Amino acid sequence: MIATSAANAALIALLAAAMCAVAIVLLRPLLQRYALARPNARSSHKIPTPQGAGIAVVGATLVVGGAFASVLGFAPLTMLFIAVPMLGLVGLVDDIRPIPVLPRFLLQGLAVGLVVFTAPDDLRLFPIPPAVERTLLLIAGLWFVNLVNFMDGLDLMTVAEAVPITATLVLFGLSGELPWPATAIAAALCGALLGFAPFNRPVAKVFLGDVGSLPIGLLLGWSLLHLAWQGYVAAALLLPLYYLVDATFTLLRRMARREPFWAAHRTHFYQRATDNGFTVSRVVSEVFILNIALAVLAVLSVALRSLAADAILLVFGLGAVTWVLSRFSQPRH
């Protein structure tokens, strides 16, 4: 059974990678003409670059992942497959003509709410009233979707973050710790991002755009939430811990300084690293290595199944993230 599932997961990733790569080749001339991201004071790129490759990444994930995930029935995926394109459409419009903050957040909240509030009632995290828990999940999901978008600011950054997460989720699925639909979606997203990677390596030929980063945030969040619903909350926090800490700390710092935290900026730690003399390749390599380490800690958390071990592993994870952020904050000599 495990061998068969591993073969299926590999096939899903391979098909998604191929579909994504082909779609990017076909889409790139259109994106070059209608969706150029032009450099500004907040950008990390120096030349106009087409954005919108997220259409290929998300499309391949939904088509391939959905086809394999739905062998057990499509009902658990219905709201996800409504919410993800909805977020993609919001991102596409925002890529071409920015949407004001309030309606943008409302539309994002609607998409996240469709997934959170329609989940089965027996899926619970904590012994609190269900309505309170789902409301907290809505807030957390809205933040997670946006932080994935905020952190997509360097070539290969989203690949360096999401590939270790999705690959680890697939491993959990193969060992029976994650439901098959979430495993199939994670395998497809992992493959699609690998298909996107050659086009996004420094210097990138194409960007994801909000049409990609927002739905990817929801797909990742949905998969991690399913892991948490299986009782592995610490593992679900450890896997995206670098993004969580960098984005959340940056948000709190901007709020403390009374800056417009919703506006684009260049104050995330990974952005400060490039200003401090780190190359883009060095930054994403260190993030990738950190995420491998966090994945190992997440695997240990699932294997040990102990609250004491979870606490220790989270401390180790926070220490590793803090060390990398400290490095990014210091000028290179």
N, C-alpha and C positions, 0 to 999 in steps of 0.2 A: 504493500500500500504506500509506504513512504517513497519507494523507488518510483512508483507510478506518479505520485504527486510531485516528486522532484522533476521528473521528465516533463510533466505538464507545466510546472512553473518555468522551467527553462524554455519550453516552447512558447509560452505566453510572452516571456521577455524578448525572445528572438523575433517573434512576429511583430510585437509592438515597436521594437527598435527599427526593423526594416520599414514598417509602415510610416513611422515618424520621419525617418531619413528621406524617404521618397517624397513625402508630402512637403517637407521643407524645400527640397530641390524644386518642386513644382510651384510652391507658393512664393519663393524668394523674389522673382521678378516683380510680382504684384506688390509685395511688401516694400520693395525698393522704390516703387513708384508712388505708393499711397500711404506708407506708414514708416517714414524715416524718423528716427530719434536723433534730433540735432543736439550737439554738445551745448551745455550751459554751465554756469558757475557751480552747479550741484552735481554735474555728471562726472563719471569716472572714465568715459570714453572721449577721444579727441576728434574723431571724424564722424560724420553722419552715418548711422547704421540702421538698417531696416529692423523693425521690431514686429512681433506678431507670430513668431515661431511657436508660441504656446498653443496656437490653434492645432498644430500638428501633434504636439506632445499630448495635449488633453484629448484630442480626437482619437489618437491611437490608443490611449489608455482606456477610454470609454468603449471603443469598438472591440478591441481585443480582450481587455479585462472583463467587459460586460458579457461577451460571448461565452467565456469560460466560467465566469462567476455564476451565471444564470442557469447552469445545469441543475442546480438544486432549487430552481424557482427564481423568478425575477422580482417578486414582490419586495424582498428586503432592499432591493436596489432602486426601486421606483423613484423615491424622493431624491436620492443622491443624483440620479440621472436627470432630474428636473433642475435641481439646485446648481449643479456644476455648470451646465450650459448657461444658466441665468447669470452666474458670476462671470463666466467668460464673456457674455454679451456686455455686461457692465464694464468689464475691463477693456473690451474692444472699443467701446464708445469713448471711454476715458483716455485711451491711447491716442485717439484721433482728435477729440475735442473734450478737454477736461470737464468732468461733472462737478458741480458744487459739492462741498463736503457733506452737508446734511442729507440730500437725496442719495448720495453715493453710499453713505453708511446705512441708510434705511433699506436700500436695495440689497446691500450685503447682508444685513441683519435678517431680511426676509428669506434669503437663500439659506443661511445657516439655520434659521428657525425651522425651515421645512425639514431639515435633516434631524435636528435635535428633538423637536416636539412630536414627531411622528414615529420615533423609535419605540419598540415594544416596551410596555410598562414594567416588565420584569427585569429590564436592563438597568441596574442601579449601581451607584458608586458608594454612596454614604447613607447612613440611617437618618435622613432628613426628609421632610415632605417632598414628594416627587416634583411638584410645581416649582419649589425653591431650587431643587437640584437642576431641573431643566433650564430654569432662568439663568443660573450660574454657568451652565454649559453653553448657553447662547452667548453670554458675554465673553466667556473664554474662547469660544469658537470664532467669534467676530474678531477678537484680538489676534488669534492665531493666524487667521486668513490674512490679516493686514500685516502682521510681522513677517510672514513669508514674503509678502510683496515688498515690504521695506528693505528686507535683507537681500533682495535680488538686485544688487547694485554693482557687481563685478562679474567679469567673464568667468563662467563655470562655477560661480558661487552656489547656485541652486543645485547643480549636479553634485558638488562636493558635500552638500548637506543632505539632500534627499536620497541619493543612491545608497549610502550606508544605512539610512533609516529603513528604506523599503526593502533592501536586501535582508536586513535583520528581521523585519516583519515576516518575510517569506520563510525564513528559517523557523520562526515561531509557528507559522502555519503548518510547516512540514512535520513539526513535532507535536501537533495537535493542540497548541496553546492559542491559536487564533482561528476564527471561523474561515471556512473556505472562501466566501465572497470577498472578505477583506484581504485574504492572502492573494487571490487572483488579481484584485485591483492593485495591490502593492507590487506584484510581479510585473504587471503591465506598465505601471508608472516607472518602475526601475528601468525596464527595457526602453521605454520611450525616451527617458532622459539620457540613456546611453546612446540612443540614436541621434539625439540632439547635440550631444557633447562635441563631436568633431566640428560642428558649425559654430560653436560658442567658445571654443578654446581661444586663449589670447593670441592675436587680437581678433575678437569675435567678428564673424561675418553676419550674424543675425542675433537678435535678442528675443527673449520670451515675450516681453511686454506684459502689461497688466492682464491681458487676455489669457496669459499662461500662468503667471505667478499667483493670482487670486484663486483660480480653480485648483491649482496644485496645492495651495494651502488648505483648501477644503478636503481634497482627497487624502492628504496626509493626516489632517486632523481627524477625519472620519475613521481612518484605519487605526490611528493611535487610540482613539476613543474605544474602539472595539477591543483593543488589547487591554485597556483599563477596565472595561466591563467584564473581562475574564478574571479580574482580580489582580492584575499586574500594573497597578497605578505607578509605582516607582519606575518600572521599565518604560512606561509610556511617557514619563517625564524625563528620564535619562536620555532617551534617543534624540529628542530635539533640544537638549539643554543649552547648547551653544546659542542657537537662535533665540531661545526664551530669555536668556540672561542678557545677551548683547542688546536685543531690541527693547526689553523691558527697562533695563537700567538706563538706556539712552532716552526712552520716553520720560521716565521719572526725572532725569536730569534736565531735560528741556522744559518740563512742566515747572520744576523748581526755579528755573531761570525766567519763567513767564514768557517763554518763546512759543510761537504757534506750532505746537507739536504735530499738528496734522499736515503741515506743509513739508515739501521735499527739502532735504538738507544733506549735509555731508559730515555728520558727527557720529555715525555708528563706529564702533571700534575697528571694523574691517576697513572702513573708509579712512579713518585716521591713520591706519597702518600704511596705506599707500602714500599718504601725505608725509609720513615719517620715514619714508625711504624703502619700504618693503615693495617688492615687485608684486604684480597681480598674481603671478604663478606661485610665488612664495606664500602669499596670504591664503590662497585657496588650497594649497598643499597642506599647510598647517591646520586649516579648518578640517580638511578631509582626514588627516591623521587623528586629530582630536575626536572626530566623529566615530572613527574606528574604535578608539579607546572607550568612548561612551557606549558604543554598541556592545563591547565586551562586558562592561559593567551591567548593562541591561540584561544580557544573557545570564550573567551570574545571579542577578536579582530573580529572574524567572526560575532558575535552577534551584536556588536556595529556599525560596518561598518563606522568608522570615522577615518580620517587621524590623528586628534589630539589624539584620544584614542590609535591608533596604535603606535604613537610616545611614549606615556606614557607607554604603555604595553611593548614596546621594551626596554625602560629604566629599567623598573622593571625586565624584563627578564635578561638583561645584569648585573644588580645588583646581582641577585640571582646566576647567573653563576660565577661572579667574587668572590662572597663570598665563594662558594664551592671551587673554584680554590685556593683561599687564604688559606683555611683550608688544602687542600692537600699539599700546599707548606711548611707548618709549621710542625716541628717534634712533635710527640705526647709525652706528658710527662707521 
